[in-house]
């Protein structure tokens, strides 16, 4: 079961953001799987810098702020006003386009 991100101001704005997927990734030569607290970790990560150069988080941040170049203060406030949940679909990392192919 996924633990959703619920911002401290969610009750006032009541905006729910659903992500359609999240995938395993490679880090330090090991495959990492998203854990149940992944939505919370990603929301906190999104509030530490903007832009992040992480397309999905940047686009969500722009959308919930309603502007292309919000300040980090605006991003943080907007994330506090939402509830976020990402649905997870299992992807075989070896079949993913993110997999590192030998000799590539």
Phi and psi in degrees as a GROMACS rama.xvg file:
@    title "Ramachandran Plot"
@    xaxis  label "Phi"
@    yaxis  label "Psi"
@TYPE xy
-80.1787  142.068  UNK-2
-94.2878  114.908  UNK-3
-74.8587  154.171  UNK-4
-79.0892  127.521  UNK-5
-127.168  107.25  UNK-6
-66.4702  156.509  UNK-7
-64.9579  -22.1972  UNK-8
-103.907  14.8623  UNK-9
-58.4033  -39.9091  UNK-10
-60.3517  -32.2532  UNK-11
-76.2773  -42.5804  UNK-12
-94.1255  -35.3907  UNK-13
53.8367  49.1012  UNK-14
-103.051  123.107  UNK-15
-106.467  127.278  UNK-16
-112.674  120.124  UNK-17
-106.656  127.804  UNK-18
-93.0541  147.385  UNK-19
-88.6016  -17.0423  UNK-20
-170.007  161.784  UNK-21
-149.264  150.901  UNK-22
-130.653  164.463  UNK-23
-66.6264  157.36  UNK-24
-141.655  165.508  UNK-25
-103.872  134.218  UNK-26
-144.315  123.811  UNK-27
54.1093  39.0943  UNK-28
77.2106  6.91274  UNK-29
-122.052  145.653  UNK-30
-80.4182  126.701  UNK-31
-108.084  133.378  UNK-32
-102.648  138.662  UNK-33
-60.8011  137.297  UNK-34
-95.414  168.169  UNK-35
-55.7127  -26.5704  UNK-36
-90.4112  12.9088  UNK-37
-53.7122  -44.0387  UNK-38
-59.545  -37.708  UNK-39
-69.0616  -45.5687  UNK-40
-59.775  -44.9526  UNK-41
-67.9495  -38.1624  UNK-42
-63.7956  -44.9096  UNK-43
-62.8124  -39.4819  UNK-44
-63.3572  -41.4788  UNK-45
-62.5181  -27.377  UNK-46
-88.1241  3.00917  UNK-47
-94.1419  -18.5385  UNK-48
-165.446  151.786  UNK-49
-151.188  133.833  UNK-50
-75.6212  156.649  UNK-51
-93.1745  -16.5174  UNK-52
66.3504  24.7285  UNK-53
-120.102  99.3746  UNK-54
-48.1353  -50.8375  UNK-55
-61.2581  -48.6499  UNK-56
-65.8463  -39.0997  UNK-57
-62.4088  -42.978  UNK-58
-67.2707  -40.4523  UNK-59
-63.1824  -45.3167  UNK-60
-59.8421  -43.7055  UNK-61
-62.5907  -41.8829  UNK-62
-65.5394  -45.0323  UNK-63
-75.1402  -20.0454  UNK-64
-87.7905  -22.0436  UNK-65
74.9857  24.6096  UNK-66
-154.335  155.159  UNK-67
-70.982  -39.2943  UNK-68
-126.606  67.7795  UNK-69
-70.7959  157.181  UNK-70
-76.7288  163.525  UNK-71
-61.4524  -34.3713  UNK-72
-62.0522  -43.1815  UNK-73
-66.3715  -40.6629  UNK-74
-61.251  -48.4721  UNK-75
-60.6745  -45.81  UNK-76
-62.0942  -41.499  UNK-77
-66.0637  -41.8055  UNK-78
-64.2128  -30.4744  UNK-79
-70.1682  -17.4188  UNK-80
-94.9437  4.23246  UNK-81
-123.58  167.568  UNK-82
-116.378  133.529  UNK-83
-129.239  141.54  UNK-84
-146.426  134.509  UNK-85
-110.614  131.934  UNK-86
-81.6957  141.203  UNK-87
-112.512  128.594  UNK-88
-113.02  130.426  UNK-89
-71.3584  129.536  UNK-90
-124.049  130.846  UNK-91
-70.474  111.375  UNK-92
-56.9387  -36.7154  UNK-93
-64.7661  -25.3656  UNK-94
-92.6597  -8.42145  UNK-95
-75.7809  151.573  UNK-96
-68.9629  -11.5587  UNK-97
-83.6447  -13.2927  UNK-98
-66.2361  143.202  UNK-99
-86.0415  121.364  UNK-100
-90.8242  136.801  UNK-101
-56.2389  134.938  UNK-102
81.0959  0.666075  UNK-103
